Amino acid sequence: MNSLLRTGAALLCFSSLCQSGAAQQPASRNPPIQLDVVVTDKSGKPVAGLTQQDFTVLDNKQPTSILAFHPHTAASVPAGEIDPSTKVIFIFDEVNAPYDRAVYARQSLEKYLKQNSGNLDHPVSIGLFTDSGLQLQTQPSVDGNALAAALEKEGQTYRAIERGAVGGDFQRLQLSLDALNTLMVQEKANPGRKIVIWISPGWPLISGPRDNLTEKQEQQVFDKVVWLSGALRESRITLYSVDPLGAAGTGERSVFYQNFTNGLTKTNNAAFGDLGLQVLVTQTGGRAIFGNDNIDNSINHFVADLTAYYTLEIAAAPSERPNQYRELNIKLATPGLKARSRTGYYAQP
């Protein structure tokens, strides 16, 4: 075990990783699976007007019945009114981004909020993620100017945890997971769909050929992955991320996370990389953007996913053993269209 893992062994047992798998299971072990699906054309634009017959949901490669189907479009909301069934939450990450890029990201978010004279199409709230944890700064509002003013008033915070310091990566991973947990606990009680846009280069993956976890650590990571999958789904959260490093953020870091996106099926395959931000983004059906210096433009692309999407409900399949991973895929009747949604779930007996 290398020095980072030795340092991380003591840090692994923090609140967000050491809760038992049994304690984290939902009250209902096999509730229906609700899928928010964005369908895009070849240009990446969301497609409206599809019917239930256009969708086939594959559960472990086998077709499963669609129990309920609801299309959502901006056109269905009366002119001048706001759709209360959707909400946008921005998480401004000052823990994982370098100071100068965090300043730039803050300015870009303020620019987005002030566009269109500050008139937002969806209720927006903002959370600041610092060394002290996640603090949701604002109530949901469609007044972008007021939100930008509140964000500007907060100012920049001093970061005590340095990137690259011994043990610092584990501390930042701990804080990041605890911040996500705080958000999910709050949003589970709120109805409707939420898209959470995490402005961050991502959380430390701390995974590589020399990083061999103990059996206990593998089990802890696996249990956390199972819980995150269920909690994000039950909170009806789709994660998105935009890297404030811009062009400097391209390279191996922008693709390495893809090694962990397929879904964790076995405990002995567990790695810290399975807990990465962009991994969770992909698995919830969101998008991760690297290498774009125009952060407000990326945000506009994310929010456009709310102009047309579909909510499907399927039955959760029973399993032979606890926490059995089941892969989900959605096929469309029209060639050339693509669907983005949750990529799997963990079934219970």
Secondary structure as UniProt FT lines:
FT   HELIX           3..11
FT   HELIX           15..18
FT   TURN            21..24
FT   STRAND          33..40
FT   TURN            42..43
FT   HELIX           52..54
FT   STRAND          55..59
FT   TURN            60..61
FT   STRAND          62..64
FT   STRAND          66..73
FT   HELIX           74..76
FT   TURN            79..80
FT   TURN            84..85
FT   STRAND          86..93
FT   HELIX           99..114
FT   HELIX           115..118
FT   STRAND          119..130
FT   TURN            131..132
FT   STRAND          133..136
FT   STRAND          141..143
FT   HELIX           144..154
FT   TURN            163..164
FT   TURN            166..167
FT   HELIX           168..188
FT   STRAND          193..199
FT   TURN            209..210
FT   HELIX           215..234
FT   TURN            235..236
FT   STRAND          237..242
FT   TURN            244..245
FT   HELIX           246..249
FT   HELIX           253..256
FT   HELIX           257..260
FT   TURN            261..262
FT   HELIX           267..269
FT   HELIX           272..275
FT   HELIX           277..284
FT   STRAND          288..289
FT   HELIX           295..303
FT   HELIX           304..306
FT   STRAND          308..314
FT   TURN            322..323
FT   STRAND          324..332
FT   TURN            335..336
FT   STRAND          338..340
FT   STRAND          344..347
//
